[in-house]
Amino acid sequence: MNMRRSLTPDFANLQTFECAARHGNFTRAAEELNLTQSAVSRQILALEQQTGLLLFERVRRRVILSEAGKRLLSDVQRLLAQSEQLMLRAVAAADTDETLNIATLPTFGSRWLMPRLPDFLARHPSLALTMESRSEPFDFDQEDFDLAIHYGQPTWAKASSTFLCSEFVLPVASRKVFETLGASSPTDLAQAPLLHLTTRPRLWSQWFEANGGAPGDGFRGNRFDQFSMIIGAACAGMGVALLPSYLIEEEVRTGVLVPIFNLPMATEFGYYAVLPEGRQSNEVANAFKDWLISQVERQTTAG
């Protein structure tokens, strides 16, 4: 069913609306857009007439977003951002034969994937790659990704998941903290300054439970919302961290972080490569998925 032309948005009007909403002032919006104030007013009026909504309330010399304007603003900002990304990708891919848009977990991407990624790019020298971080599942219909790397269960709406690997966490600390602790058994760590991931609040308690600890062990300490922050805190000597071994390969190799006990624990979920429906036959996405699997197998064999 074709959209009625009267409902097709004018991007110039949307840009003007977003700019005016951001400044809360038509004059400043006009300056940024290199328009006259009257032109800004006309474009806002045209958008209001097209939508049938009052987008701004005029109060003295200020313009304030109406409730309808606030609801529209987030959608407009997302649409403008997607349009900009589309054009940037088109320009970046102009002289290339392949494109690949990947969503990855932030710390996984920076700590595990980035050191290995040059190998894949060397195999695909004409590839234009775009990589963005996403911590939670999203709608592939709303975001233009060819593949996502996901930690959790193999369930993702409108997509298929391929298992990559399990996750094993290990207690580590800086060498100074390690020497200060003098821990002779896992339960000794219950009194240590523990570093927690806010999204996995029971991780330490599960480790203590698996290693002879008491039911109340593993809840004390400071909390952070990213593994990258916990790695930084552990390296700075702030406490003992329970970290996925794949994220701290370099720190352990160089001795910046020291495993306190060789007692890794498998977490309840795994890592998956997720391909959206309708793109299962995307050759470069499947090549990347196969390459990910080969890198995990190589790491497992080396370990």
N, C-alpha and C positions, 0 to 999 in steps of 0.2 A: 504493500500500500504506500503510495507516494505521499510525502509530507506536503501539506498545503503550503504554497509559497509564502502566504501571509505569516506563517509561523517559522519560516527559515530565518535564523538570527543574522543580523548584520554585524560582522565582527568589529567594525569600527565603532558601532554603538556599544557593543559589549566591552571593548577596551576602554572607552570613555567612561562607562558606568563603573568599571573596576577601579579606574584611576580616581574618579570623583569620590567613590566610597572610601578608598584608602586615605585620601587627604581630608575628606569631610568638607571640601571646599571646591567650588567650580573654578574659581580663579587659579588656584594652584594646579588643578587638573589641566586647565587650558595651557598654563606655562609648560608643564611637563610634556604635553602632547603637541605643543606648538600650534595651538588653535586659539581662536578668540573665545571669550567667555560665552558669547551668544551662541557660538557653534556648539560648545559643550552643552548648553541648555537645550538647544534644538535636538541634539542626539539623545539626550536623556529623555526628553519629551517623546521622541519617536519610539524609544524602547518602551516607555510607559504605555503609549497608545497601542503598540503591538502586543504587549502582554496583558493589557487591561489592569495593570497593577500600579499603585502609587509607590514608587521606589524610594523617594526622599520626602522628608517633611521639612519645609522651609521655616526656620526659626530665626527671626531677625536676619543677620548677615551670614548665618551658618546653614548648612544643609545636613540633616541627620537621617541616616538610613531608617526607613520604616521596617516593621517586622517582615513584610513581604520582601523588602530589599535585602534584609539580612539573610533570608532563606535563599534568595536567588544568588547572592554574592558567592557563596562557596561553590556552587555549581559553575558559575561563570569563571571563577579563578581556576577550577580544575580543567574546564574546557580550553581556556587560553593556554594553560601550561601544556596540555596534551597537544594542542596545535603547534606550539613552539617546538616541542620535542619531535613532532612529526617532521617539521621542516628541517630541523637540525640533523636528524637522522638521514633525511633525503639528501641533504648537501654532503654529509659525511660519506654516504654510500655512492655518490655520483661516479667515482672512479674505481669502484670495487665491484667484484662479482658476487660477493656474499655478504649478508648481514646477519647478526645474531644479537638478540636483546635478552639479557639474563637478569633475573632477580635472585639475589643471594642473601643469606643471613649475614649481618654486618661483620661480626668477628670471624666467622668461618671464611668469608670472602677475603678479608685483609690478612688473616694469619695463616690459613691453610691454602686457599686457592691462589692468591697472588704470587707466591713464590714458584708455583707450578705452571701458571698460566702462559708464560713465554713459550713453553714447549708446545702447547696447543696452537698458539698464534704462529709459530714457526711452521707448523703443518698446514696452516691456512693463511698464507701471506697476503691474500687478496681480501681478507675478511675485515669488515667494519664492525667492531664490537661495541656494544653499549651495555654497561653493567651498573645496576642500582641495588641498593640494600632494601630489603623488606624483612621484617621480623615476624609477620603474621601472614596467613593465607589471604589472598585477595581474589577479586573477580577478574579472570582473564579477559572477559568481555569489556571491562572498563580500563584495563591497563595492558598495553601492547608489549607483552613479553612472550618470547618463544620457549623459554624454559625457566623454571624456578628451582632453587635448592631449598629444601624444607626439612626442618627437624620436627618430629612428632609422629603421628600415626599416618599410614598411607591412605588417608582420606582427604580428598580435595575436590570440591564441586566442579564439574565440567572439565575434569582433567584425569590423567592416569599417572600413577606413581611407580617409580622403579627404585628398589632398595639399593642404597649405596654402601652403608656401613652402620654398625652399632657405635655407640659412644661409651668410652670408658673414662671415668674421672679418677684423679690421683691427688692425694694430699701433698702440697708443695709449699715451700717458703723460701725466702732469701737465705743465703748462707749464714748471715748474722743471726737471723731469727732461729734458724735450724740449730745453730750451736748454742744459743741461749736456752732453747726449750729443754734440751737433754732428755727428750721423750724416749722411754724404753719400751712402751707398749701403746697400742692405738688409743686406749682409754685415757692416757695422759693428755691427749690433745683436747679433751673436753674443757680444760681450764685455760687453754691457749686463746689468744685473740683470733677469732674465726672471721673469715670474710665470706659473705653470703651473696647469692644472686637472688634478687627480689622475686623473679618469676619462678624460682624453684626453691621455695623457703624450707622444704624438708630434705634437701639434698644431703646436708651434713648429718642430720639425725638418722637418715637411712644408712649412711656410711658407718656411723657408730653402731647402729643396730646390727649391721652385718659383721662387725668386728668386736663384738662383746661388750658394747657400751650399754649404759643405763637408758631407760625410756626418755628421760628428760635431757639427755645429752644432745648437743648440736644446734642449739637455738641462740646462744649468746653471740655477740659480735656485731660488726658493721655490715651494712647492706648496700649493694650497688645493682644497677639495672642492666649492665652489660658485662659480659665476660672480659672485654677489653679493659674495662675499669678495674676489675678484680686483678687482672694480670699486672696492671700498673701499680695497684696497691700492694700486691705481694712483692713485686720487685723493689718497691720503696720501703719494705720492711714493716708494713702495717699489720701483718698477721699471717695466718695460715690459710691457704686457699685450696679448694677442692675443684680442680680444673680438668677439662678434657685434655687428654695427652696430646692430641693432634694440634691443639692451639698453642702449646708451649714447647714445641720441638726445639726451636733455636735457643730459648732460655735454659732448657735442661742441658742441651749439648754444650753450651758455653759455661754452665755452672752458675748462671745468674739466679736460677731457681733450682732448688734441691728437693727431690722426692724424699719425704720424711719416712714413709714406709712403702714398700713395694706391694701395696694392697689396692690395686685398681678395682673399681666397682662399675659394672655395666649399668647404665641408666635405663629407664623403662621404655624409651622410644628410640628411634633411629633416624638416619639421614636418607633423604629420598631426592631423586631427580624427577621433577613434575613437568609433564608436557600437556598443554591444553588440548581439549577436543578440537578437531578440525586442523590440527597442525602435527598430527602423529607422524606424517610422512615427510616433515621438514628435514631435509638431508643434513644440514649443518647442525641443527639442534640434536639430531640423533647421533651425529659424529661427536658432539660435545658430551652427550650423555655417555657414550661408549668410552670416551677418553677419561671421564671422571671415574668410571668403574675400573679402568686400567690403572689409574693413579692410586686408587684405594687398594687394589690387589698388589701393586708394587710395594706400597707402604707395609701391607700386611706381611708380605714375603720377607721384606727387609727386617721387619720387627721380629 
